[in-house]
Structures are given as C-alpha cells and as structure tokens.
Amino acid sequence: MNEKNLVKILAAAAIILGIVFISVICIDTHESTSLSVKSPDTLKDGDAYSVELCDSKGNPIANQNISISFGSNSFNLTTDENGIAVLKISNVPAGEYDVKIQYDGNSHYKNTSAVHHAVILKIEKTRSLDEILQSGEYKKKIGDYQIVEYNYMGDMESALVEDSNGKKWIMGGDGFTSV
C-alpha cells in the first residue's frame, strides 16, 4: 500500500472517529420532562400547593427533588410515586406571587422549570362570640343567648346581635350570618 492511500485511510478514520466522538458528547440523551401545577390560582394559609413532574410520555416521575419559591420563601420537596410534590401553605405572607418551580434533572431526565401566578389570601383570625361582643364592634345584644343542640358537635352558643350600623346578625359557633 502506498503512502498516499495510507494517509487518506487514516484521515478518513480520524474524521469518522471525530464525528462519533462529537455525536456522543453533543447529542443529549436525557429525556424531556414537564412540570404542571395542580393547585388553583388562589390559595390561603393551610391549603396545599401541588405540582406534577412527568417525562416526555406523560408518565409521573417519582422521588425527584423539586424547588418551589414564593417570593423570598423557598421550599424543597420530593415527588411521590405519582410524580406529585405537595407544599402546605404556611406562614407565606398574603399577596400575589409569581411562583417559580424548578426541577434540576438527573442523569436520565432533563431539567425543567415553570412559573405560575398565584394569590395567597389573608386569613382572618376566628374570634369567639364573647370576643366579638366584648370588642365594642356591636352596640347591643338583641335577644338572649340560647343553647342549641347541634347533631354530633354538642352544645353551641348562639345570639342575635346588631352591629353599629344597625345590621342584624345571627352569631353562633365559629361564625355568623346576616339576617
């Protein structure tokens, strides 16, 4: 074999090896993933905020780390066997948030992220009937307290009250309604 042919064969082999090497390095074999929010847009303290992580075929991906950020509040979660990560909303200040959700991927799955606009509502503290009546918000009590039998919950207190604007309210247990 002459020297020219040997150089051509070696050059062709080098080019083929180079193409194979570049293909192995540059072709990403990681499977695509997606995140979807399963929660409503409006939440309050105590609600669950949940996201689902799936592969490119829509199959859930279990035991993966997800990070969720509400403003400066960040949380790290792990997906369950159904690909769901759940965050119980607790002590997140009321307001509107662009919730940032991030999955960093692993040796098999590509990373992905999502942004979801959510509103966290302020929860008013529940007050007892006596606290409300003693606060001075209501100018007088109309009628008397009475004990009301209420199924399995036992005895509950109720009263008919009038607020400082003259509106009448029936108050009982944990809440009230206007009449």
C-alpha distance (Angstrom), angle and dihedral (degrees) to the residues before:
residue distance angle dihedral
M1 . . .
N2 3.73 . .
E3 3.73 125.2 .
K4 3.83 95.3 -111.0
N5 3.79 92.9 57.2
L6 3.81 91.8 46.2
V7 3.82 90.4 53.3
K8 3.83 90.5 48.8
I9 3.82 92.1 49.8
L10 3.81 92.4 47.0
A11 3.81 91.3 47.3
A12 3.82 91.4 50.0
A13 3.82 91.0 47.8
A14 3.82 90.5 49.2
I15 3.82 90.7 50.7
I16 3.81 91.9 48.6
L17 3.81 91.7 47.9
G18 3.80 89.5 47.8
I19 3.81 92.0 52.0
V20 3.82 91.5 48.1
F21 3.80 91.4 47.6
I22 3.81 93.2 48.8
S23 3.82 90.6 46.1
V24 3.78 92.1 53.5
I25 3.79 92.9 48.1
C26 3.82 99.7 38.9
I27 3.78 102.1 39.1
D28 3.77 108.8 86.9
T29 3.79 110.0 -141.7
H30 3.81 93.8 -177.3
E31 3.79 114.0 119.7
S32 3.81 117.0 -118.5
T33 3.80 119.0 -110.0
S34 3.78 136.4 -163.4
L35 3.80 136.3 -156.8
S36 3.79 122.7 -149.6
V37 3.79 128.1 -175.7
K38 3.80 113.7 -127.7
S39 3.82 96.7 -175.3
P40 3.80 129.9 89.2
D41 3.81 119.9 -101.6
T42 3.82 92.3 -113.5
L43 3.81 119.8 60.0
K44 3.78 139.4 164.3
D45 3.78 137.5 -157.4
G46 3.80 108.9 -63.6
D47 3.83 95.6 26.2
A48 3.80 122.1 122.1
Y49 3.82 119.6 -117.1
S50 3.79 110.2 -158.9
V51 3.80 136.6 -176.2
E52 3.79 131.3 -174.8
L53 3.81 125.7 -140.1
C54 3.82 116.7 -155.7
D55 3.79 137.4 172.6
S56 3.82 124.0 -122.0
K57 3.80 90.7 -81.6
G58 3.82 93.7 52.7
N59 3.81 94.3 -104.6
P60 3.83 115.5 143.4
I61 3.80 117.0 -110.0
A62 3.82 113.7 -141.4
N63 3.81 131.3 -155.6
Q64 3.80 96.8 20.8
N65 3.80 126.9 138.1
I66 3.80 117.5 -115.0
S67 3.80 126.2 -177.8
I68 3.81 122.0 -151.8
S69 3.81 123.9 -170.1
F70 3.81 127.5 -165.5
G71 3.80 101.2 -172.9
S72 3.81 105.6 -62.7
N73 3.83 92.3 -11.3
S74 3.83 111.2 96.8
F75 3.79 127.9 -176.3
N76 3.82 132.3 -173.1
L77 3.81 116.5 -147.7
T78 3.80 138.7 173.2
T79 3.79 124.3 -134.9
D80 3.80 117.6 -118.0
E81 3.82 126.9 -134.8
N82 3.83 88.3 -74.8
G83 3.81 93.8 53.2
I84 3.82 90.7 -107.2
A85 3.80 124.2 137.2
V86 3.82 115.0 -166.4
L87 3.79 127.8 -161.4
K88 3.80 119.6 -170.5
I89 3.80 107.4 -141.2
S90 3.78 106.2 -124.2
N91 3.79 128.8 159.1
V92 3.81 93.4 -10.1
P93 3.82 105.5 145.3
A94 3.80 115.8 -113.5
G95 3.79 114.3 -98.8
E96 3.79 146.0 86.2
Y97 3.78 117.9 -57.9
D98 3.77 139.3 -175.2
V99 3.79 95.5 -140.6
K100 3.80 111.0 -147.2
I101 3.79 115.6 -151.3
Q102 3.80 120.0 -171.1
Y103 3.79 135.1 -174.9
D104 3.82 112.7 -175.4
G105 3.80 96.5 -160.5
N106 3.79 127.3 -138.0
S107 3.81 139.6 -133.4
H108 3.82 90.8 -59.2
Y109 3.84 105.4 30.6
K110 3.81 132.5 54.0
N111 3.78 120.6 -123.4
T112 3.80 119.4 -105.0
S113 3.78 138.8 178.5
A114 3.78 140.2 -166.5
V115 3.79 138.5 -169.3
H116 3.80 121.6 -145.6
H117 3.80 126.4 -174.2
A118 3.81 109.6 -133.6
V119 3.79 135.8 172.1
I120 3.80 119.9 -145.0
L121 3.80 110.6 -156.6
K122 3.78 124.7 -144.3
I123 3.79 112.5 -113.5
E124 3.75 116.9 -142.1
K125 3.79 116.4 -137.2
T126 3.80 111.8 -108.4
R127 3.78 110.5 -121.6
S128 3.76 128.6 -160.9
L129 3.79 120.9 -112.5
D130 3.81 90.9 -108.7
E131 3.85 91.4 51.9
I132 3.79 90.8 51.7
L133 3.81 94.4 46.5
Q134 3.81 93.4 45.6
S135 3.83 93.2 48.4
G136 3.81 92.1 75.6
E137 3.80 92.9 -122.4
Y138 3.81 87.9 120.7
K139 3.78 120.5 54.1
K140 3.77 98.2 -151.0
K141 3.75 146.2 -5.5
I142 3.79 117.1 -114.2
G143 3.77 113.8 -154.4
D144 3.76 126.6 -7.7
Y145 3.73 134.4 -70.3
Q146 3.73 113.1 -97.0
I147 3.77 134.7 -171.9
V148 3.78 112.7 -118.4
E149 3.80 122.6 -162.2
Y150 3.82 106.3 -131.0
N151 3.80 114.7 -175.6
Y152 3.79 114.8 -101.4
M153 3.80 96.1 -12.4
G154 3.78 95.1 76.1
D155 3.77 124.7 -139.0
M156 3.80 119.6 -5.6
E157 3.81 128.2 -172.7
S158 3.80 121.5 -128.4
A159 3.80 136.9 177.4
L160 3.77 140.0 176.1
V161 3.83 109.5 -125.8
E162 3.77 137.0 175.6
D163 3.80 121.0 -142.0
S164 3.80 125.5 -140.3
N165 3.82 90.0 -90.6
G166 3.81 92.4 57.2
K167 3.82 94.9 -106.3
K168 3.79 113.9 142.0
W169 3.80 121.3 -134.6
I170 3.78 134.8 -172.8
M171 3.77 107.3 -142.4
G172 3.75 125.7 -168.8
G173 3.76 141.5 147.5
D174 3.80 109.2 -19.7
G175 3.77 100.3 -15.1
F176 3.77 151.8 14.9
T177 3.76 142.5 -128.6
S178 3.79 132.8 -157.3
V179 3.80 122.4 -111.0
